[in-house]
Amino acid sequence: MRVAISASDAFVAPYIAEMLGDSAVVVPDEALSDATSLDAMLTPCSALIHINSRPADTSVGRTDREAYITMREASRPILDAVDRHGGLHLVILGTLRVHPQWSAGEAYYGLESTLAPRDTAAEGQLWMEENALERAEAERPVSIVRASNVQGMPLEGPPGNGLLHRWAEECQIGWINIPGDGSDIKDFIHVEDLVRVVDAVLSSPPPTRESIAVGSGKGISMEDLASIYQQRTGCDLEFGQSDEEEVFGIVDAWGLEERFGFRPQISLEEMIGEAFEAAGH
């Protein structure tokens, strides 16, 4: 059977399509407005991966009210098509922006974390997730996959995605912009490890529904991470920059290991090395 990918982005979706090979069915955005075409594309599929992290129109900002409307309306055809299909595992791939910001002394992200969208786009993400979970049935299971700080090299287009790559580029002008005061903690995951989780979810659907937080289970403060870049390049550190686009906190990785036997294969040190190599250092 084949696997459909909808609302595909330019970073994660190509990795998923590469992993699926000939089994991948990429659903173009225009097909979402044509139920007949969408149903035809989904007919041979056993699963549908919907990338639900931000509006497909990248010109729409995450805090714009249009972001919520756009994401909600783009998800309706997907939810309705899954209902019509009769037997489709829906995998919704989003971000951990639907969780409250983590700080020292608070619980880590995990299955019991309280949901609290951090911006308007995250409200749109959560709208689809909640509606999908309400519709989940044994023959139509739903997996919610929320990822933390995905890093890596796009298969096509400009090199580097994520803060590690952004800082490696900024080092070349002599400084890096650090969100907040440096005390916040990030949990980085490489795109290849995220795709390994998606593959595991496809291979082992839940009985009905599940929510999964994807991260390494390890964190590093922005100050400590910035020190690594300063030691390698001598760059200056500019603290106090906006953190509106950032996801902080450590994922409770025990659930991933218990459910799938998953442990990240790519370390933070390797991700940093990849970022510097991509930037030509």
Secondary structure as a PSIPRED ss2 file (coil, helix, strand):
# PSIPRED VFORMAT (PSIPRED V4.0)

   1 M C   1.000  0.000  0.000
   2 R E   0.000  0.000  1.000
   3 V E   0.000  0.000  1.000
   4 A E   0.000  0.000  1.000
   5 I E   0.000  0.000  1.000
   6 S E   0.000  0.000  1.000
   7 A C   1.000  0.000  0.000
   8 S C   1.000  0.000  0.000
   9 D C   1.000  0.000  0.000
  10 A C   1.000  0.000  0.000
  11 F C   1.000  0.000  0.000
  12 V H   0.000  1.000  0.000
  13 A H   0.000  1.000  0.000
  14 P H   0.000  1.000  0.000
  15 Y H   0.000  1.000  0.000
  16 I H   0.000  1.000  0.000
  17 A H   0.000  1.000  0.000
  18 E H   0.000  1.000  0.000
  19 M H   0.000  1.000  0.000
  20 L H   0.000  1.000  0.000
  21 G H   0.000  1.000  0.000
  22 D H   0.000  1.000  0.000
  23 S H   0.000  1.000  0.000
  24 A E   0.000  0.000  1.000
  25 V E   0.000  0.000  1.000
  26 V E   0.000  0.000  1.000
  27 V E   0.000  0.000  1.000
  28 P C   1.000  0.000  0.000
  29 D H   0.000  1.000  0.000
  30 E H   0.000  1.000  0.000
  31 A H   0.000  1.000  0.000
  32 L H   0.000  1.000  0.000
  33 S H   0.000  1.000  0.000
  34 D C   1.000  0.000  0.000
  35 A H   0.000  1.000  0.000
  36 T H   0.000  1.000  0.000
  37 S H   0.000  1.000  0.000
  38 L H   0.000  1.000  0.000
  39 D H   0.000  1.000  0.000
  40 A H   0.000  1.000  0.000
  41 M H   0.000  1.000  0.000
  42 L H   0.000  1.000  0.000
  43 T C   1.000  0.000  0.000
  44 P C   1.000  0.000  0.000
  45 C E   0.000  0.000  1.000
  46 S E   0.000  0.000  1.000
  47 A E   0.000  0.000  1.000
  48 L E   0.000  0.000  1.000
  49 I E   0.000  0.000  1.000
  50 H E   0.000  0.000  1.000
  51 I E   0.000  0.000  1.000
  52 N C   1.000  0.000  0.000
  53 S C   1.000  0.000  0.000
  54 R C   1.000  0.000  0.000
  55 P C   1.000  0.000  0.000
  56 A C   1.000  0.000  0.000
  57 D C   1.000  0.000  0.000
  58 T C   1.000  0.000  0.000
  59 S C   1.000  0.000  0.000
  60 V C   1.000  0.000  0.000
  61 G C   1.000  0.000  0.000
  62 R C   1.000  0.000  0.000
  63 T C   1.000  0.000  0.000
  64 D C   1.000  0.000  0.000
  65 R H   0.000  1.000  0.000
  66 E H   0.000  1.000  0.000
  67 A H   0.000  1.000  0.000
  68 Y H   0.000  1.000  0.000
  69 I H   0.000  1.000  0.000
  70 T H   0.000  1.000  0.000
  71 M H   0.000  1.000  0.000
  72 R H   0.000  1.000  0.000
  73 E H   0.000  1.000  0.000
  74 A H   0.000  1.000  0.000
  75 S H   0.000  1.000  0.000
  76 R H   0.000  1.000  0.000
  77 P H   0.000  1.000  0.000
  78 I H   0.000  1.000  0.000
  79 L H   0.000  1.000  0.000
  80 D H   0.000  1.000  0.000
  81 A H   0.000  1.000  0.000
  82 V H   0.000  1.000  0.000
  83 D H   0.000  1.000  0.000
  84 R H   0.000  1.000  0.000
  85 H H   0.000  1.000  0.000
  86 G C   1.000  0.000  0.000
  87 G C   1.000  0.000  0.000
  88 L C   1.000  0.000  0.000
  89 H E   0.000  0.000  1.000
  90 L E   0.000  0.000  1.000
  91 V E   0.000  0.000  1.000
  92 I E   0.000  0.000  1.000
  93 L E   0.000  0.000  1.000
  94 G E   0.000  0.000  1.000
  95 T E   0.000  0.000  1.000
  96 L H   0.000  1.000  0.000
  97 R H   0.000  1.000  0.000
  98 V H   0.000  1.000  0.000
  99 H C   1.000  0.000  0.000
 100 P C   1.000  0.000  0.000
 101 Q C   1.000  0.000  0.000
 102 W C   1.000  0.000  0.000
 103 S C   1.000  0.000  0.000
 104 A C   1.000  0.000  0.000
 105 G C   1.000  0.000  0.000
 106 E C   1.000  0.000  0.000
 107 A C   1.000  0.000  0.000
 108 Y C   1.000  0.000  0.000
 109 Y E   0.000  0.000  1.000
 110 G C   1.000  0.000  0.000
 111 L C   1.000  0.000  0.000
 112 E C   1.000  0.000  0.000
 113 S C   1.000  0.000  0.000
 114 T C   1.000  0.000  0.000
 115 L C   1.000  0.000  0.000
 116 A C   1.000  0.000  0.000
 117 P C   1.000  0.000  0.000
 118 R C   1.000  0.000  0.000
 119 D C   1.000  0.000  0.000
 120 T H   0.000  1.000  0.000
 121 A H   0.000  1.000  0.000
 122 A H   0.000  1.000  0.000
 123 E H   0.000  1.000  0.000
 124 G H   0.000  1.000  0.000
 125 Q H   0.000  1.000  0.000
 126 L H   0.000  1.000  0.000
 127 W H   0.000  1.000  0.000
 128 M H   0.000  1.000  0.000
 129 E H   0.000  1.000  0.000
 130 E H   0.000  1.000  0.000
 131 N H   0.000  1.000  0.000
 132 A H   0.000  1.000  0.000
 133 L H   0.000  1.000  0.000
 134 E H   0.000  1.000  0.000
 135 R H   0.000  1.000  0.000
 136 A C   1.000  0.000  0.000
 137 E E   0.000  0.000  1.000
 138 A C   1.000  0.000  0.000
 139 E C   1.000  0.000  0.000
 140 R E   0.000  0.000  1.000
 141 P C   1.000  0.000  0.000
 142 V E   0.000  0.000  1.000
 143 S E   0.000  0.000  1.000
 144 I E   0.000  0.000  1.000
 145 V E   0.000  0.000  1.000
 146 R E   0.000  0.000  1.000
 147 A E   0.000  0.000  1.000
 148 S C   1.000  0.000  0.000
 149 N C   1.000  0.000  0.000
 150 V E   0.000  0.000  1.000
 151 Q E   0.000  0.000  1.000
 152 G E   0.000  0.000  1.000
 153 M C   1.000  0.000  0.000
 154 P C   1.000  0.000  0.000
 155 L C   1.000  0.000  0.000
 156 E C   1.000  0.000  0.000
 157 G C   1.000  0.000  0.000
 158 P C   1.000  0.000  0.000
 159 P C   1.000  0.000  0.000
 160 G C   1.000  0.000  0.000
 161 N E   0.000  0.000  1.000
 162 G C   1.000  0.000  0.000
 163 L H   0.000  1.000  0.000
 164 L H   0.000  1.000  0.000
 165 H H   0.000  1.000  0.000
 166 R H   0.000  1.000  0.000
 167 W H   0.000  1.000  0.000
 168 A H   0.000  1.000  0.000
 169 E H   0.000  1.000  0.000
 170 E H   0.000  1.000  0.000
 171 C H   0.000  1.000  0.000
 172 Q H   0.000  1.000  0.000
 173 I H   0.000  1.000  0.000
 174 G C   1.000  0.000  0.000
 175 W E   0.000  0.000  1.000
 176 I E   0.000  0.000  1.000
 177 N E   0.000  0.000  1.000
 178 I E   0.000  0.000  1.000
 179 P E   0.000  0.000  1.000
 180 G C   1.000  0.000  0.000
 181 D C   1.000  0.000  0.000
 182 G C   1.000  0.000  0.000
 183 S C   1.000  0.000  0.000
 184 D C   1.000  0.000  0.000
 185 I E   0.000  0.000  1.000
 186 K E   0.000  0.000  1.000
 187 D C   1.000  0.000  0.000
 188 F C   1.000  0.000  0.000
 189 I E   0.000  0.000  1.000
 190 H E   0.000  0.000  1.000
 191 V H   0.000  1.000  0.000
 192 E H   0.000  1.000  0.000
 193 D H   0.000  1.000  0.000
 194 L H   0.000  1.000  0.000
 195 V H   0.000  1.000  0.000
 196 R H   0.000  1.000  0.000
 197 V H   0.000  1.000  0.000
 198 V H   0.000  1.000  0.000
 199 D H   0.000  1.000  0.000
 200 A H   0.000  1.000  0.000
 201 V H   0.000  1.000  0.000
 202 L H   0.000  1.000  0.000
 203 S H   0.000  1.000  0.000
 204 S C   1.000  0.000  0.000
 205 P C   1.000  0.000  0.000
 206 P C   1.000  0.000  0.000
 207 P C   1.000  0.000  0.000
 208 T C   1.000  0.000  0.000
 209 R E   0.000  0.000  1.000
 210 E E   0.000  0.000  1.000
 211 S E   0.000  0.000  1.000
 212 I E   0.000  0.000  1.000
 213 A E   0.000  0.000  1.000
 214 V E   0.000  0.000  1.000
 215 G C   1.000  0.000  0.000
 216 S C   1.000  0.000  0.000
 217 G C   1.000  0.000  0.000
 218 K C   1.000  0.000  0.000
 219 G C   1.000  0.000  0.000
 220 I E   0.000  0.000  1.000
 221 S E   0.000  0.000  1.000
 222 M H   0.000  1.000  0.000
 223 E H   0.000  1.000  0.000
 224 D H   0.000  1.000  0.000
 225 L H   0.000  1.000  0.000
 226 A H   0.000  1.000  0.000
 227 S H   0.000  1.000  0.000
 228 I H   0.000  1.000  0.000
 229 Y H   0.000  1.000  0.000
 230 Q H   0.000  1.000  0.000
 231 Q H   0.000  1.000  0.000
 232 R H   0.000  1.000  0.000
 233 T H   0.000  1.000  0.000
 234 G C   1.000  0.000  0.000
 235 C C   1.000  0.000  0.000
 236 D E   0.000  0.000  1.000
 237 L E   0.000  0.000  1.000
 238 E E   0.000  0.000  1.000
 239 F E   0.000  0.000  1.000
 240 G E   0.000  0.000  1.000
 241 Q E   0.000  0.000  1.000
 242 S C   1.000  0.000  0.000
 243 D C   1.000  0.000  0.000
 244 E C   1.000  0.000  0.000
 245 E C   1.000  0.000  0.000
 246 E C   1.000  0.000  0.000
 247 V C   1.000  0.000  0.000
 248 F C   1.000  0.000  0.000
 249 G C   1.000  0.000  0.000
 250 I C   1.000  0.000  0.000
 251 V E   0.000  0.000  1.000
 252 D C   1.000  0.000  0.000
 253 A C   1.000  0.000  0.000
 254 W H   0.000  1.000  0.000
 255 G H   0.000  1.000  0.000
 256 L H   0.000  1.000  0.000
 257 E H   0.000  1.000  0.000
 258 E H   0.000  1.000  0.000
 259 R H   0.000  1.000  0.000
 260 F H   0.000  1.000  0.000
 261 G C   1.000  0.000  0.000
 262 F C   1.000  0.000  0.000
 263 R C   1.000  0.000  0.000
 264 P C   1.000  0.000  0.000
 265 Q C   1.000  0.000  0.000
 266 I C   1.000  0.000  0.000
 267 S C   1.000  0.000  0.000
 268 L H   0.000  1.000  0.000
 269 E H   0.000  1.000  0.000
 270 E H   0.000  1.000  0.000
 271 M H   0.000  1.000  0.000
 272 I H   0.000  1.000  0.000
 273 G H   0.000  1.000  0.000
 274 E H   0.000  1.000  0.000
 275 A H   0.000  1.000  0.000
 276 F H   0.000  1.000  0.000
 277 E H   0.000  1.000  0.000
 278 A H   0.000  1.000  0.000
 279 A C   1.000  0.000  0.000
 280 G C   1.000  0.000  0.000
 281 H C   1.000  0.000  0.000
